[in-house]
Amino acid sequence: MAEKIQQGDYNEDSIRSLDWREHIRLRPGMYIGKLGDGSSPDDGIYVMIKEVIDNCIDEHTMGYGKNVELTIAEKSVTVRDFGRGIPLGKVVDVVSKINTGAKYDSKAFQKSVGLNGVGTKAVNALSTYFKVTAFRDGRQKTAEFQNGVLLKESKEKDTTEPNGTLVTFTPDETIFKNYHFINDYIENQLWNYCYLNAGLVINYNGKKYVSKNGLLDLLQRRTNADEIRYPIMHLKGEDVEIAITHNNDYGEDLYSFVNGQYTTQGGTHQQAFREAFVKVVRDFYKKDYEAADIRGSICAAISIRVQEPVFESQTKTKLGSLTVYDGGPTMRNFMVDFLNKELDNYLHKNPQTADALRKRIEQSERERKELAGIKKLANERAKKANLHNKKLRDCKFHYNDEAEGRNKEEIIEKRNQTTVFITEGDSASGSITKSRRVDTQAVFSLRGKPLNCYGLTKKVVYENEEFNLLQHALNIEDGLEGLRYNNIVLATDADVDGMHIRLLMLTFFLQFFPDLVKNGHLHILETPLFRVRNKKQTIYCYNETEKQEAIKKLGEKPEITRFKGLGEISPEEFARFIGDDIKLQPVMLLPETHIQQLLEYYMGKNTMQRQEFIIDNLKIELDLTEDVEHDIEEAKVEAVAEHISEEVAA
């Protein structure tokens, strides 16, 4: 009993104060969101790049410096801007003392994204090497750090360099395990900066990024000219810019920004736009259309600039409640006033666009009414199933949890980690269920091969029980606002059947929920194909090359196991493959990708083209003589061609 009291003691010795560096390294999620290895666009290494570039953008916004240079060589990142440069006497303080910065003074930085002086401190603390040099009025000063600890501070000296700041950092591999930079994610990040700052030039590893038309360029890059229903409407006002069109996809595709920050989780400004757009459209057509019909298939970009924005966390991915200016209108009223004037004027001046928008709304209305009956029955069925949903093993935290109260930081960190694994069969789901982290990892089990839904309408999502239960589990029926998991991971066997299931699920998401893919939520789980071991060591290999290297390393004929299915991997082993060292392959859509053309080619009935593609690209590796290899390759090509022909006939 005395021992229990001692363990539960809460006294002065229980209180511990961490310095800024220790706190950031102990709780990195509070400052940069989830850690990750670079396979997701919101992983910490990209947030670190953003935090440094944000300072360059704030300088540009204030009228100083039109160029930013970014260089990434292996795992080292260098950013150079040509703004005013950090005041030389404060170079060390600005990157290593919390609550030290210029952005508390609105005269120096108005409508900036970096408000509390934490960003570069977090980058410094989470880097094995961090170097900052300020160039100011012919003088320069440098400071170097390791994990946030000052190593060296130079004295001021003369320079011929133009004003600005140079930052170099290398993320700490003990925190960001096995990390790697994905170029497409960085390019998207840079393009967003350019769209929001017309005229800004960013040079990245020798490539130039610049936008002349702001959000109009963004939407042109994110849509396909032959798939949008009317020319993009581009509306601009003081501190607000909006671009709008509709396409033939399902759902809402919204890109929202505050003071140049991409708010991936939306917030009050995005919700204000959604409500204001509905109101203005109803008023213009003098018809009480359903909000879902007006916003269905919309593709829009919204950018606002405000003083003192209230973000939900340091990562600034969601805007909280605020007025546009002190004592001014609410965000909703501000957006309604702007669209009442600009959108209404645009539609009056462009009757063809107004007519195309009306037709798109009425098409959505017809589709919704056709779905109404089956949707009601399907949702009732799903609600009953959800009470005892054997397909879903849920987790404690969810992506749409409200972050508030004493545990706000923990909720934000856990929310970013939320993952649902979509598995095939009971054996695979059983292994993952037993080894998962129950607070942030859920499992949804498929029964056999799902339906190929290419070319089908959304009616199939409600008619097919499995698809309907999945959309309810993800909570994406009405868009991404209520998405329950940040990462949706396809976990299928690495065989032909597993690949087929993966393709069918990709088709489902691309056909009916493309914005889920466009926003970087969909991934494919990579698991090892081989286990190579001897009595002393076990090595897991993800490909043939790694297997051969492992055999060479272990020597003396080690035991080799080929994992044909996920169910063959024990829960104890599986835990390491979905834990800190998880390998996720992101499903990425390039802006120029035509989704319908892509699906038609691979999942439609144009089998002759597909047959030719397979024959042209089929590769067979055999350790045989040249003549025998040639004969076998010919036979296999003929077999594949015959199989495809039979499939088409069927």
Secondary structure, 3 states (H helix, E strand, C coil): CHHHHHHCCCCHHHCCCCCHHHHHHHCCHHHHCCCCCCCCCCCHHHHHHHHHHHHHHHHHHCCCCCEEEEEEECCEEEEEECCCCCCHHHHHHHHHCCCCCCCCCCCCCCCCCCCCCCHHHHHHHCEEEEEEEEEECCEEEEEEEECCEEEEECCCEECCCCCEEEEEEEECCCCCCCCCCCHHHHHHHHHHHHHHCCCCEEEECCEEEECCCCHHHHHHHHCCCCCCCCCCEEEEECCEEEEEEECCCCCCEEEEEECCEECCCCEHHHHHHHHHHHHHHHHHHCCCCCHHHHHCCEEEEEEECCCCCCECCCCCCCECCCECCCCCCEHHHHHHHHHHHHHHHHHHHCHHHHHHHHHHHHHHHHHHHHHHHHHHHHHHHHHHHHHCCCCEECCCCCCCCCCCCCCHHHHHHHHHHCEEEEEEHHHHHHHHHHHCCCCCEEEEEECCCCCCCCCCCCHHHHHCHHHHHHHHHHCCCCCHHHCCCCEEEEECCCCHHHHHHHHHHHHHHHHHCHHHHHCCCEEEEECCCEEEECCCCEEEECCHHHHHHHHHHHCCCCEEEECCCHHHCCHHHHHHHCCCCCEEEECCCCCCCCHHHHHHHHHCCCHHHHHHHHHHHCCCCCCCCHHHHHHHHHHHHHHHHHHHHHHHHC
